[in-house]
Amino acid sequence: MNRIKEVLNGKGIKQIWLAEKLGKSYNMVNGYVQNRQQPRLEVLFAIAEILSVEVKDLIKETNQSNVRRTKTTPTA
C-alpha cells in the first residue's frame, strides 16, 4: 500500500500533473493513487523525486500484528 494520495493532497498537486511529469497516463497514476495497483520500484523513486519527498514517505508502514507469520519447524 502507498501514500501517494496523501502526499499529493498535502502538497496540493493534481494527479494529471504527476502523470505528465512521469510520462504515464492519468489512468495509470490514478491506479497508484487509489491503491488498485502499486508502482514498480523505479517509478516509486521517480514519484518521490518529482514530489521532493523521501521514498519512505510514499509507503504505508504495516502493523506487524496484522502480518501473518508462519512457523517453521526444523527438519532433521
N, C-alpha and C positions, 0 to 999 in steps of 0.2 A: 504494500500500500504506500501511496505517496502523499505528499502535502503540497503538490503544485497549486491546487486550487486556493489553498490558504495563503500561499506566498503571493500569488497573482493578486488576490483580493487585497492583501495587506499593502501591496505596492501600487494598487490602482491600475493594474495592467490588464488589458483585454487579451483573450485567447487568440484572436485573429492577429494581433501584433506579434505574439510569441510564435505563432505558426509561420508568419512571414520571415521572422528572424532565423528560425530553424530551417526554413526551406521545406516545411511539411505542410500537409493540407490541414485546414481547420478541423476536419473530422478526425484526423489522427490526433491532433493536440487535444481536442475535446475528449477523446477516449482516455488520454492520460489524465486529464483534469478530473474526469468523472470516475477514475479508477476502474474503468472497464478493461483497460489494458495497461501494461506497465512499459515504460520506455526502456530500450536497451541501455546498457551502462554508458556507452559513448554519448547517447542522446541525453541521458540524465546529467552528465558532465557538461554538455553544451548548454542545457537549460540553466544549470547553476551559473555558468559563466555569463550568459545573457542577462540573467536576473541579478547578477552580482551578489550571490549568496554561496554558502558552502553546500556541497552535495548533501551533507548530513541534515541540512535544513529542509531538504525536499523529501526526506524519508521519515515515515512514521516509525517510532520505536514500537516493538512488540512487547507486550506484557508477558514476561516469562511464565507466569502461572497459567496463561492461556495456551502456551505452546505444549503440544503433546510430546512426551518423551517416551521412547521405547526402551525397555530394559533389555540389556543384552546379557545372555548367560555365557559364562566362559565355557569354551569347548575343551575337551580333554585331548 
